[in-house]
Amino acid sequence: SFRIPPCLTGDIVFLTSLPAFFAIRVPPLPALTHVHGLVDSMHPPRGRRSPLRVVKLDNLHFTLRFLGEIDENRAEPLLEALKYAVSDASPFELELRGLGAFPSVERPSVVWVGVRHAVQLEALAACVEAAVSAAGFGSADRPFHPHLTVARCRARPPAALFDLLREQRRRSFGTFQVDRVELIASDLTPRGPLYRTVSVAPLAGGATPP
């Protein structure tokens, strides 16, 4: 059975309670940056509200587990459990492939980039879920479904988005190495969420940045 190990690290400081989540940040791969720019350029004439809320390029990430608001007292045992849980996991390559939408490309609400061969990513998400449950946060509300959210639709999007979804449904957007899980705090500002990495849990062979 999974148990929370003795304290492994004390590298977290929460000054206030903030919505937080475990995630894998995605680097600005050239093809991903290009398609992100195409989506981001689909704005209506000046003065009209855009039907799209596009995620900033440096905010792109895979959410492994949303936690809600936590503070230092709850975060410390959670991080101890997480770092123990992923310590045996090896870094792996993850290919981003295919542009799609939920619930469908005909009625897009969320525009996303998918992954090819998600087995290792799903296994890592299961390790994170085990750590979260062991730390007393309960089970996730929904199963993990690997996708990278690029934009959300507030209204019917422009025709150009439907064309882009058809054109890019099988395209590869590049490959990057997954070697860490990050605890990210979300500070909501008038200009959108500001994501701050609070702590890092390296996979085997991964290195915690200085």
C-alpha atoms as a printed R data frame, in Angstrom:
    type eleno elety resid chain resno       x      y       z
1   ATOM     1    CA   SER     A     1   0.000  0.000   0.000
2   ATOM     2    CA   PHE     A     2   1.081  3.571  -0.602
3   ATOM     3    CA   ARG     A     3   2.101  5.551   2.480
4   ATOM     4    CA   ILE     A     4   3.426  9.073   2.876
5   ATOM     5    CA   PRO     A     5   7.185  8.754   3.508
6   ATOM     6    CA   PRO     A     6   9.222 10.824   5.964
7   ATOM     7    CA   CYS     A     7   9.875 14.432   4.948
8   ATOM     8    CA   LEU     A     8  11.968 14.470   1.765
9   ATOM     9    CA   THR     A     9  12.175 18.190   1.111
10  ATOM    10    CA   GLY     A    10  11.071 21.540   2.424
11  ATOM    11    CA   ASP     A    11  11.187 23.670  -0.722
12  ATOM    12    CA   ILE     A    12   7.645 25.072  -0.669
13  ATOM    13    CA   VAL     A    13   6.400 28.377   0.645
14  ATOM    14    CA   PHE     A    14   2.765 29.468   0.306
15  ATOM    15    CA   LEU     A    15   2.047 32.984   1.459
16  ATOM    16    CA   THR     A    16  -1.663 32.761   0.717
17  ATOM    17    CA   SER     A    17  -4.083 30.102  -0.403
18  ATOM    18    CA   LEU     A    18  -4.158 29.881  -4.199
19  ATOM    19    CA   PRO     A    19  -5.726 27.459  -6.679
20  ATOM    20    CA   ALA     A    20  -3.015 24.945  -7.491
21  ATOM    21    CA   PHE     A    21  -2.457 21.915  -9.679
22  ATOM    22    CA   PHE     A    22   0.176 19.374 -10.685
23  ATOM    23    CA   ALA     A    23   1.225 19.760 -14.292
24  ATOM    24    CA   ILE     A    24   3.793 19.248 -17.023
25  ATOM    25    CA   ARG     A    25   4.832 22.476 -18.694
26  ATOM    26    CA   VAL     A    26   5.233 22.367 -22.475
27  ATOM    27    CA   PRO     A    27   8.116 24.216 -24.177
28  ATOM    28    CA   PRO     A    28   7.475 26.518 -27.175
29  ATOM    29    CA   LEU     A    29   8.164 23.961 -29.901
30  ATOM    30    CA   PRO     A    30   8.294 25.629 -33.364
31  ATOM    31    CA   ALA     A    31   5.273 23.865 -34.906
32  ATOM    32    CA   LEU     A    32   3.261 24.289 -31.714
33  ATOM    33    CA   THR     A    33   4.154 27.990 -31.580
34  ATOM    34    CA   HIS     A    34   3.041 28.361 -35.204
35  ATOM    35    CA   VAL     A    35  -0.393 26.788 -34.764
36  ATOM    36    CA   HIS     A    36  -0.871 28.653 -31.480
37  ATOM    37    CA   GLY     A    37  -0.192 31.892 -33.354
38  ATOM    38    CA   LEU     A    38  -2.777 30.995 -35.996
39  ATOM    39    CA   VAL     A    39  -5.444 30.433 -33.352
40  ATOM    40    CA   ASP     A    40  -4.426 33.568 -31.470
41  ATOM    41    CA   SER     A    41  -4.765 35.678 -34.634
42  ATOM    42    CA   MET     A    42  -8.463 34.848 -35.078
43  ATOM    43    CA   HIS     A    43  -9.809 38.032 -33.521
44  ATOM    44    CA   PRO     A    44 -12.853 39.993 -34.716
45  ATOM    45    CA   PRO     A    45 -12.648 43.644 -35.855
46  ATOM    46    CA   ARG     A    46 -11.459 46.096 -33.226
47  ATOM    47    CA   GLY     A    47 -14.052 46.828 -30.556
48  ATOM    48    CA   ARG     A    48 -15.823 43.459 -30.736
49  ATOM    49    CA   ARG     A    49 -15.372 40.787 -28.106
50  ATOM    50    CA   SER     A    50 -13.373 37.805 -29.288
51  ATOM    51    CA   PRO     A    51 -15.195 34.445 -29.201
52  ATOM    52    CA   LEU     A    52 -11.884 32.783 -28.293
53  ATOM    53    CA   ARG     A    53  -9.965 32.890 -25.023
54  ATOM    54    CA   VAL     A    54  -6.499 31.716 -26.036
55  ATOM    55    CA   VAL     A    55  -4.066 30.293 -23.472
56  ATOM    56    CA   LYS     A    56  -0.788 32.222 -23.427
57  ATOM    57    CA   LEU     A    57   2.048 30.337 -25.070
58  ATOM    58    CA   ASP     A    58   4.152 30.239 -21.895
59  ATOM    59    CA   ASN     A    59   1.163 28.938 -19.916
60  ATOM    60    CA   LEU     A    60   0.632 25.791 -22.019
61  ATOM    61    CA   HIS     A    61   0.661 22.681 -19.840
62  ATOM    62    CA   PHE     A    62  -0.815 19.239 -19.246
63  ATOM    63    CA   THR     A    63  -2.826 19.253 -16.029
64  ATOM    64    CA   LEU     A    64  -2.205 15.967 -14.232
65  ATOM    65    CA   ARG     A    65  -4.316 16.775 -11.202
66  ATOM    66    CA   PHE     A    66  -6.208 19.889 -10.114
67  ATOM    67    CA   LEU     A    67  -5.998 20.446  -6.348
68  ATOM    68    CA   GLY     A    68  -7.996 23.590  -5.631
69  ATOM    69    CA   GLU     A    69  -6.879 26.025  -2.946
70  ATOM    70    CA   ILE     A    70  -4.146 24.726  -0.660
71  ATOM    71    CA   ASP     A    71  -1.812 26.273   1.891
72  ATOM    72    CA   GLU     A    72   1.576 25.374   3.315
73  ATOM    73    CA   ASN     A    73   0.194 23.001   5.932
74  ATOM    74    CA   ARG     A    74  -1.518 20.858   3.303
75  ATOM    75    CA   ALA     A    75   1.089 21.254   0.568
76  ATOM    76    CA   GLU     A    76   4.084 19.910   2.495
77  ATOM    77    CA   PRO     A    77   2.852 16.308   2.975
78  ATOM    78    CA   LEU     A    78   1.424 16.377  -0.532
79  ATOM    79    CA   LEU     A    79   4.813 17.218  -2.052
80  ATOM    80    CA   GLU     A    80   6.543 14.609   0.080
81  ATOM    81    CA   ALA     A    81   4.170 11.953  -1.228
82  ATOM    82    CA   LEU     A    82   4.463 13.146  -4.822
83  ATOM    83    CA   LYS     A    83   8.260 13.158  -4.913
84  ATOM    84    CA   TYR     A    84   8.308  9.683  -3.442
85  ATOM    85    CA   ALA     A    85   5.713  8.441  -5.919
86  ATOM    86    CA   VAL     A    86   7.479  9.690  -9.069
87  ATOM    87    CA   SER     A    87  11.029  8.929  -7.957
88  ATOM    88    CA   ASP     A    88  11.000  5.575  -9.761
89  ATOM    89    CA   ALA     A    89   9.532  6.995 -12.987
90  ATOM    90    CA   SER     A    90  11.943  7.538 -15.860
91  ATOM    91    CA   PRO     A    91  11.964 10.599 -18.131
92  ATOM    92    CA   PHE     A    92  10.300  9.983 -21.482
93  ATOM    93    CA   GLU     A    93   9.711 11.606 -24.854
94  ATOM    94    CA   LEU     A    94   6.213 12.903 -25.584
95  ATOM    95    CA   GLU     A    95   5.024 13.748 -29.085
96  ATOM    96    CA   LEU     A    96   2.301 16.354 -29.554
97  ATOM    97    CA   ARG     A    97   0.055 15.338 -32.429
98  ATOM    98    CA   GLY     A    98  -3.286 16.465 -33.825
99  ATOM    99    CA   LEU     A    99  -5.448 19.528 -33.305
100 ATOM   100    CA   GLY     A   100  -8.941 18.746 -32.021
101 ATOM   101    CA   ALA     A   101 -11.836 20.088 -29.976
102 ATOM   102    CA   PHE     A   102 -14.261 19.125 -27.232
103 ATOM   103    CA   PRO     A   103 -17.022 18.098 -27.461
104 ATOM   104    CA   SER     A   104 -16.443 17.858 -31.237
105 ATOM   105    CA   VAL     A   105 -14.818 19.751 -34.099
106 ATOM   106    CA   GLU     A   106 -18.311 20.681 -35.301
107 ATOM   107    CA   ARG     A   107 -19.203 22.284 -31.935
108 ATOM   108    CA   PRO     A   108 -15.894 23.337 -30.389
109 ATOM   109    CA   SER     A   109 -15.858 24.461 -26.795
110 ATOM   110    CA   VAL     A   110 -12.224 23.641 -26.017
111 ATOM   111    CA   VAL     A   111  -9.498 23.582 -28.681
112 ATOM   112    CA   TRP     A   112  -6.674 21.208 -27.848
113 ATOM   113    CA   VAL     A   113  -3.514 19.512 -29.078
114 ATOM   114    CA   GLY     A   114  -3.368 15.765 -28.534
115 ATOM   115    CA   VAL     A   115  -0.525 13.347 -27.880
116 ATOM   116    CA   ARG     A   116   0.761 10.251 -29.623
117 ATOM   117    CA   HIS     A   117   1.363  7.102 -27.531
118 ATOM   118    CA   ALA     A   118   0.100  8.458 -24.221
119 ATOM   119    CA   VAL     A   119   0.821  5.302 -22.176
120 ATOM   120    CA   GLN     A   120   3.743  6.788 -20.204
121 ATOM   121    CA   LEU     A   121   1.903 10.054 -19.625
122 ATOM   122    CA   GLU     A   122  -1.127  8.167 -18.328
123 ATOM   123    CA   ALA     A   123   1.111  6.075 -16.035
124 ATOM   124    CA   LEU     A   124   2.666  9.251 -14.650
125 ATOM   125    CA   ALA     A   125  -0.781 10.734 -14.044
126 ATOM   126    CA   ALA     A   126  -1.690  7.565 -12.124
127 ATOM   127    CA   CYS     A   127   1.390  8.027  -9.906
128 ATOM   128    CA   VAL     A   128   0.351 11.608  -9.212
129 ATOM   129    CA   GLU     A   129  -3.193 10.513  -8.410
130 ATOM   130    CA   ALA     A   130  -1.857  7.919  -5.947
131 ATOM   131    CA   ALA     A   131   0.192 10.586  -4.203
132 ATOM   132    CA   VAL     A   132  -2.713 13.011  -4.003
133 ATOM   133    CA   SER     A   133  -5.024 10.347  -2.573
134 ATOM   134    CA   ALA     A   134  -2.382  9.251  -0.053
135 ATOM   135    CA   ALA     A   135  -2.049 12.838   1.141
136 ATOM   136    CA   GLY     A   136  -5.758 12.945   1.927
137 ATOM   137    CA   PHE     A   137  -7.066 14.985  -1.003
138 ATOM   138    CA   GLY     A   138  -9.553 12.371  -2.192
139 ATOM   139    CA   SER     A   139 -10.063 11.014  -5.704
140 ATOM   140    CA   ALA     A   140 -10.208 13.049  -8.896
141 ATOM   141    CA   ASP     A   141 -13.624 14.140 -10.130
142 ATOM   142    CA   ARG     A   142 -12.971 12.746 -13.617
143 ATOM   143    CA   PRO     A   143 -10.521 10.348 -15.315
144 ATOM   144    CA   PHE     A   144  -7.302 11.749 -16.758
145 ATOM   145    CA   HIS     A   145  -7.645 12.494 -20.482
146 ATOM   146    CA   PRO     A   146  -4.349 13.709 -21.987
147 ATOM   147    CA   HIS     A   147  -4.789 16.941 -23.947
148 ATOM   148    CA   LEU     A   148  -3.138 20.343 -24.155
149 ATOM   149    CA   THR     A   149  -5.707 23.144 -23.992
150 ATOM   150    CA   VAL     A   150  -4.910 25.883 -26.525
151 ATOM   151    CA   ALA     A   151  -8.119 27.939 -26.402
152 ATOM   152    CA   ARG     A   152 -11.676 28.020 -25.099
153 ATOM   153    CA   CYS     A   153 -14.646 29.186 -27.143
154 ATOM   154    CA   ARG     A   154 -16.981 31.704 -25.503
155 ATOM   155    CA   ALA     A   155 -19.203 31.852 -28.598
156 ATOM   156    CA   ARG     A   156 -19.277 30.362 -32.080
157 ATOM   157    CA   PRO     A   157 -15.713 30.707 -33.411
158 ATOM   158    CA   PRO     A   158 -14.801 32.082 -36.859
159 ATOM   159    CA   ALA     A   159 -14.935 29.823 -39.902
160 ATOM   160    CA   ALA     A   160 -11.124 29.897 -40.073
161 ATOM   161    CA   LEU     A   161 -10.936 27.827 -36.880
162 ATOM   162    CA   PHE     A   162 -13.033 25.027 -38.397
163 ATOM   163    CA   ASP     A   163 -10.705 25.013 -41.420
164 ATOM   164    CA   LEU     A   164  -7.671 24.869 -39.152
165 ATOM   165    CA   LEU     A   165  -9.115 21.964 -37.147
166 ATOM   166    CA   ARG     A   166  -9.603 19.988 -40.343
167 ATOM   167    CA   GLU     A   167  -6.160 20.827 -41.735
168 ATOM   168    CA   GLN     A   168  -4.206 20.110 -38.553
169 ATOM   169    CA   ARG     A   169  -6.035 17.063 -37.190
170 ATOM   170    CA   ARG     A   170  -3.095 14.694 -37.842
171 ATOM   171    CA   ARG     A   171  -0.125 17.052 -37.759
172 ATOM   172    CA   SER     A   172   2.835 16.492 -35.449
173 ATOM   173    CA   PHE     A   173   3.671 19.554 -33.376
174 ATOM   174    CA   GLY     A   174   6.993 18.266 -32.079
175 ATOM   175    CA   THR     A   175   8.468 16.163 -29.288
176 ATOM   176    CA   PHE     A   176   9.861 17.129 -25.900
177 ATOM   177    CA   GLN     A   177  11.234 15.328 -22.849
178 ATOM   178    CA   VAL     A   178   9.100 14.955 -19.751
179 ATOM   179    CA   ASP     A   179  11.455 14.843 -16.774
180 ATOM   180    CA   ARG     A   180   9.522 16.572 -13.971
181 ATOM   181    CA   VAL     A   181   6.127 17.259 -12.472
182 ATOM   182    CA   GLU     A   182   5.526 20.815 -11.273
183 ATOM   183    CA   LEU     A   183   3.266 22.144  -8.574
184 ATOM   184    CA   ILE     A   184   1.840 25.342 -10.051
185 ATOM   185    CA   ALA     A   185  -0.114 28.042  -8.254
186 ATOM   186    CA   SER     A   186  -2.600 30.066 -10.278
187 ATOM   187    CA   ASP     A   187  -2.889 33.744  -9.417
188 ATOM   188    CA   LEU     A   188  -5.942 35.174 -11.203
189 ATOM   189    CA   THR     A   189  -5.310 38.703 -12.482
190 ATOM   190    CA   PRO     A   190  -7.367 41.076 -14.687
191 ATOM   191    CA   ARG     A   191  -5.103 40.097 -17.601
192 ATOM   192    CA   GLY     A   192  -5.596 36.377 -17.048
193 ATOM   193    CA   PRO     A   193  -4.054 33.713 -14.826
194 ATOM   194    CA   LEU     A   194  -0.442 34.049 -13.758
195 ATOM   195    CA   TYR     A   195   1.102 30.606 -13.260
196 ATOM   196    CA   ARG     A   196   3.915 30.299 -10.731
197 ATOM   197    CA   THR     A   197   5.936 27.111 -10.294
198 ATOM   198    CA   VAL     A   198   6.115 26.514  -6.562
199 ATOM   199    CA   SER     A   199   7.972 23.222  -6.476
200 ATOM   200    CA   VAL     A   200   9.334 20.533  -8.785
201 ATOM   201    CA   ALA     A   201   9.251 16.750  -8.426
202 ATOM   202    CA   PRO     A   202  11.930 15.329 -10.770
203 ATOM   203    CA   LEU     A   203  11.584 11.943 -12.393
204 ATOM   204    CA   ALA     A   204  14.544  9.555 -12.153
205 ATOM   205    CA   GLY     A   205  17.395 11.352 -13.877
206 ATOM   206    CA   GLY     A   206  15.517 14.646 -13.816
207 ATOM   207    CA   ALA     A   207  17.190 17.591 -12.119
208 ATOM   208    CA   THR     A   208  15.596 20.242  -9.952
209 ATOM   209    CA   PRO     A   209  16.480 23.625 -11.414
210 ATOM   210    CA   PRO     A   210  18.587 25.893  -9.189
